[in-house]
Amino acid sequence: MNTEKNQPKPPPVGGVLWSLAGDIRMLLTLPPALTMQVAHPAVGAGVDDHSAFRTDPWGRGERSLVSLQLWVYGGDGAAEEGRRLRRLHRTIEGTDAHGRPYHALTPANYAWVHATGYPVFRHAQRYLGRPFTEAQERQLYAEWLQVGRVLGIQDRDMPPTIEEFWPYYRRVLGTELEATAVVRELIDPDPLLPVPDRGPRWLRLLLRLVWPWLRPRFARFRRFVSIGLMPPDARRAIGLEWTEAQERRLRRFGRVVRVVVPALPERLRFMPIARRARRAARQAAVR
């Protein structure tokens, strides 16, 4: 049993993830990361067979976002969230589309789901923020490894350095990824998405009225950021088309985001768990 002394700790206050993970721009990186994850046949089959992404997409998205925030900002609760996720995945098993058995906690499968975060953050930052320096990229990778430990991923299952990460990453792209059934659903330009059921009552009522008009536009935007903010080599490995015109649109969108988001007050720029953690860190620093 883990004790408080030996349980893994979240990344450090003030690190790269401390500013990155709670920023509302993080919301734009979730679709490409999820698409890369489910392009792995075992992961895609697990989501296809066991996830509520079809019946409760908004609830699943909210739960995933809260969980991610806890990995970074959860303090002593981060490790417990990691243990909760592993308990949740113990029963996720079955057979993939190629007839091969899978289990969610097979180290290679579980590690790939986590590994996708690093290349997506690195690539998306070039559009949505100031590109990372080499030192920041190394720090980000080290912190992402620390998050992996919070999730129960063993050091032997993740490349320990950036130099070792990229060959591992390219091997998975070249030998594993494909346009699975779940990938095709996630990038469907007109999916049967239900009306969002989260947020204040007034917002839910408004969305119910405008959803027939908004749904296809939201779906096209989700497809746009899913493919555009995905690293190009992953995009090619899965077989997703991306044109020069789309690239120009993404760059224009990124310029707007880079101007608008940093100008927002903290209560609008950062998500609730991040805001509370940042406030607590500031208060602790002045004591």
C-alpha positions in Angstrom: 0.0 0.0 0.0 1.3 3.5 -0.8 2.0 5.7 2.1 2.1 9.5 2.1 5.9 9.3 2.2 6.4 7.2 -0.9 3.4 8.1 -3.0 4.2 10.0 -6.2 3.9 13.8 -6.1 2.4 16.0 -8.9 4.6 18.3 -11.0 6.1 21.3 -9.1 4.4 24.6 -8.5 5.6 27.1 -11.0 6.7 24.5 -13.5 5.7 24.3 -17.2 2.5 22.3 -16.5 1.5 24.6 -13.7 0.8 27.3 -16.2 -0.2 25.0 -19.1 -2.6 22.5 -17.7 -5.1 24.9 -16.1 -5.2 27.5 -18.9 -8.5 27.4 -21.0 -6.4 26.8 -24.1 -5.9 23.3 -22.7 -9.5 22.6 -23.8 -8.3 22.9 -27.4 -5.6 20.2 -27.0 -7.9 17.5 -25.6 -9.5 16.6 -29.0 -6.2 15.9 -30.8 -4.8 14.0 -27.9 -7.9 11.9 -27.6 -7.9 11.2 -31.3 -4.3 10.0 -31.2 -5.1 7.8 -28.2 -8.0 6.0 -29.9 -6.1 5.6 -33.1 -4.3 2.8 -31.3 -6.5 -0.3 -31.9 -6.4 -1.5 -28.3 -7.3 1.9 -26.9 -9.9 2.5 -29.6 -11.5 -0.8 -28.8 -11.6 -0.1 -25.1 -13.3 3.3 -25.7 -15.6 1.8 -28.2 -16.7 -1.1 -25.9 -16.7 0.6 -22.5 -16.8 4.4 -22.7 -19.8 6.7 -22.3 -18.5 9.0 -25.0 -21.6 8.4 -27.1 -24.3 8.4 -24.4 -22.8 11.0 -22.1 -20.2 12.9 -24.1 -20.4 16.1 -22.0 -20.2 14.3 -18.7 -17.3 12.2 -19.9 -15.5 15.3 -21.1 -16.0 17.0 -17.8 -14.8 14.0 -15.8 -11.7 13.7 -17.9 -10.9 17.4 -17.6 -11.3 17.3 -13.8 -9.1 14.3 -13.6 -6.4 15.9 -15.6 -6.5 19.0 -13.4 -6.1 16.9 -10.3 -2.9 15.2 -11.7 -1.3 18.6 -11.8 -3.0 20.7 -9.1 -4.4 18.1 -6.8 -1.5 18.1 -4.3 -1.8 15.1 -2.0 -5.0 14.1 -3.8 -3.2 13.6 -7.1 -1.9 10.1 -6.3 -5.4 9.1 -5.1 -6.9 10.2 -8.4 -4.3 8.1 -10.2 -5.2 5.1 -8.1 -8.9 5.8 -8.8 -8.3 5.7 -12.5 -6.4 2.5 -12.4 -9.2 0.9 -10.4 -11.7 2.2 -13.0 -9.6 0.6 -15.9 -9.2 -2.8 -14.3 -12.3 -4.3 -15.9 -11.8 -2.7 -19.3 -10.8 -5.6 -21.6 -12.0 -7.3 -24.7 -11.0 -8.0 -28.3 -10.0 -5.3 -30.8 -11.1 -5.0 -34.4 -8.3 -7.3 -35.5 -9.4 -10.0 -33.1 -6.6 -9.4 -30.6 -7.3 -9.4 -26.9 -6.7 -6.1 -25.1 -6.7 -4.8 -21.5 -6.6 -1.1 -20.6 -3.9 -1.6 -18.0 -1.5 -3.4 -20.4 1.6 -1.2 -19.9 2.0 -0.4 -23.6 -1.6 0.6 -23.9 -1.8 2.7 -20.7 1.5 4.4 -21.5 0.5 5.3 -25.0 -2.6 7.1 -23.7 -0.4 9.2 -21.4 2.4 9.7 -23.9 0.2 11.4 -26.5 0.0 14.5 -24.2 3.6 15.5 -24.7 3.7 15.8 -28.5 0.3 17.4 -28.6 1.2 20.1 -26.0 4.4 20.7 -27.8 2.8 21.1 -31.2 -0.2 23.1 -30.1 1.9 25.6 -28.2 3.4 26.8 -31.5 -0.1 28.0 -32.5 -1.8 28.9 -29.2 1.1 30.4 -27.2 4.8 31.2 -27.3 6.7 28.2 -28.6 8.7 26.3 -26.0 12.4 26.7 -25.8 14.5 23.5 -25.8 14.9 23.8 -22.0 11.1 24.2 -21.6 10.5 21.1 -23.8 12.8 19.1 -21.6 11.2 20.3 -18.5 7.7 19.6 -19.9 8.7 16.1 -20.7 10.2 15.5 -17.2 7.0 16.9 -15.6 4.9 14.7 -17.9 6.9 11.7 -16.7 6.1 12.7 -13.2 2.4 12.9 -14.0 2.8 9.3 -15.4 4.1 8.2 -12.0 1.0 9.8 -10.5 -1.1 7.6 -12.8 0.8 4.5 -11.8 2.9 4.2 -15.0 6.2 2.5 -14.2 9.4 4.2 -15.3 10.4 1.2 -17.4 7.2 1.7 -19.5 7.9 5.3 -20.6 11.1 6.5 -22.3 13.2 8.3 -19.7 14.4 11.1 -21.9 13.3 13.1 -25.0 16.0 11.5 -27.0 14.5 8.1 -26.3 10.9 9.3 -26.6 11.0 10.2 -30.2 12.1 6.8 -31.6 9.4 5.2 -29.4 6.8 7.7 -30.6 7.7 7.1 -34.3 7.6 3.4 -33.8 4.0 3.5 -32.5 3.0 5.9 -35.3 4.5 3.6 -37.9 3.4 0.2 -36.6 0.3 0.7 -34.5 -1.9 3.7 -35.4 -4.8 3.6 -37.8 -8.1 5.3 -38.5 -10.2 3.2 -36.0 -13.9 3.3 -35.8 -13.7 5.7 -32.8 -11.3 8.0 -34.7 -13.9 8.3 -37.5 -16.6 9.1 -35.1 -14.6 11.8 -33.3 -13.8 13.6 -36.6 -17.3 13.1 -38.1 -18.3 16.6 -39.4 -21.9 16.0 -38.4 -22.2 13.6 -35.4 -25.3 13.1 -33.4 -24.2 15.1 -30.4 -26.8 15.6 -27.7 -27.5 19.1 -26.3 -24.9 20.0 -23.7 -26.2 19.4 -20.2 -23.6 21.1 -18.1 -23.4 24.7 -16.9 -25.9 27.2 -15.5 -29.6 26.6 -16.2 -29.8 29.7 -18.4 -27.0 28.5 -20.5 -28.5 25.0 -20.9 -31.8 26.5 -21.9 -30.1 28.8 -24.5 -28.2 25.9 -25.9 -31.3 23.8 -26.2 -32.8 26.6 -28.4 -29.8 27.1 -30.7 -28.4 23.6 -30.8 -29.8 22.6 -34.2 -27.9 25.5 -35.7 -24.8 25.3 -33.4 -24.3 21.5 -33.4 -22.9 21.1 -37.0 -20.7 24.2 -36.5 -19.3 22.9 -33.2 -18.6 19.5 -34.8 -16.7 21.1 -37.7 -14.7 23.2 -35.3 -13.9 20.1 -33.2 -12.7 18.3 -36.3 -10.7 21.3 -37.3 -8.7 21.5 -34.0 -8.5 17.7 -33.6 -6.7 17.4 -36.9 -4.9 20.8 -37.0 -3.5 20.7 -33.5 -2.3 17.1 -33.9 1.4 16.7 -34.8 1.7 16.4 -38.6 3.5 13.0 -38.4 0.6 11.6 -36.3 -1.9 13.1 -38.7 -0.2 11.3 -41.6 0.1 8.0 -39.7 -3.7 8.0 -39.1 -4.5 9.1 -42.6 -6.1 12.4 -41.8 -6.2 15.0 -44.6 -5.0 18.6 -43.8 -4.8 21.3 -46.5 -2.7 24.4 -46.9 -5.9 26.5 -46.6 -6.7 24.8 -43.3 -3.2 25.5 -42.1 -3.6 29.2 -42.9 -6.9 29.3 -41.0 -5.4 27.6 -38.0 -2.6 30.1 -37.9 -5.0 33.0 -38.0 -7.1 31.4 -35.3 -3.9 30.9 -33.2 -2.9 34.5 -33.6 -6.3 35.6 -32.1 -6.0 33.1 -29.2 -2.5 34.3 -28.4 -3.7 37.9 -28.1 -7.1 37.3 -26.3 -6.4 34.6 -23.7 -3.4 36.2 -22.0 -5.3 39.4 -21.6 -8.2 37.7 -19.7 -8.4 38.0 -15.9 -7.3 34.8 -14.0 -10.9 33.9 -13.2 -11.7 33.6 -16.9 -8.3 32.3 -18.1 -7.8 29.4 -15.7 -10.2 26.5 -14.9 -11.6 26.3 -11.4 -9.3 23.6 -9.9 -6.2 25.5 -11.3 -7.5 28.8 -10.0 -7.9 27.5 -6.5 -4.5 25.8 -6.5 -2.8 29.0 -7.9 -4.4 31.1 -5.2 -3.4 28.7 -2.5 0.2 28.7 -3.8 0.3 32.5 -3.7 -1.0 32.5 -0.1 1.5 29.9 1.0 4.3 31.9 -0.5 3.6 35.0 1.5 3.3 33.3 4.9 
